[in-house]
Amino acid sequence: MRKEQHILIVNSDREESALLAEMIRSAGCRIHLRHSMVDMMATLAGSPFMAVVLDIDSLDIDNRTIRSLTLAYPDVCFLCTSNERFHPELKEALCYHIFACINKPIDPDEMVYWIRCIQDNQTDSRDPPPP
């Protein structure tokens, strides 16, 4: 499995997960769906992923959990989705550990944009330094 092509979506709402998966597939990525934090942890431990999309509305998640995830998987970009514009309880995580937080309803073009940014960022980081 090539890390660049795999994205993990974690959302307890199966219908919303399926819609999001279709959006991301248009960016040429392989999608893996999980519906709980426990399932996500088992999946992350066994496979390389380019990104993880967490629905912070449907998951029981806090600053400590997000920080732990980003430290354990430094090569993975973490994106969040939410109905709310502000999450004061996740201020630290959103400032320091999340690549982007996308408001619902999710604009397919915006989601593809962020996925492409992650792909570009990872490609750039593996290129040799210019002469």
C-alpha positions, 0 to 999 in steps of 0.5 A: 500500500502506498501511503500517498493514496490512502485516506482514513475517514472516521465518522460514526454517521455511516451515510455521511461517511459514504458521501465524504468518501465519494468526494475524496475518491475524485482526488484519486485516493483509496478510502477506508471507513471506520466508525469509532475511535477504537476501529480507527486506532487498530486501522492506523496501527496496521497501515500507512495513511496520507491523511485521516478525516475525523468528524469531531461532532460524532466522535468522543475526542479531546485535545489530548487524544488529537495530540497523541494521535499526531505525535504517534503518527507524525507523517499523517495529516489530520483533518476535521469536519464539523457543523460548528464553527468554534470548538473552544474545548479543542482550541489547542488541537485545532491550533497546533495539530490539525491540518484543516477543519472543514465546516459542514455541509462540506463543499466537495471542491474544498475537500479535494483542495485540502487533499491535493494540498496534503498530496503536494506537501508530502511530495515536496517533503520527499523531494531532494533539496534543490542544487 
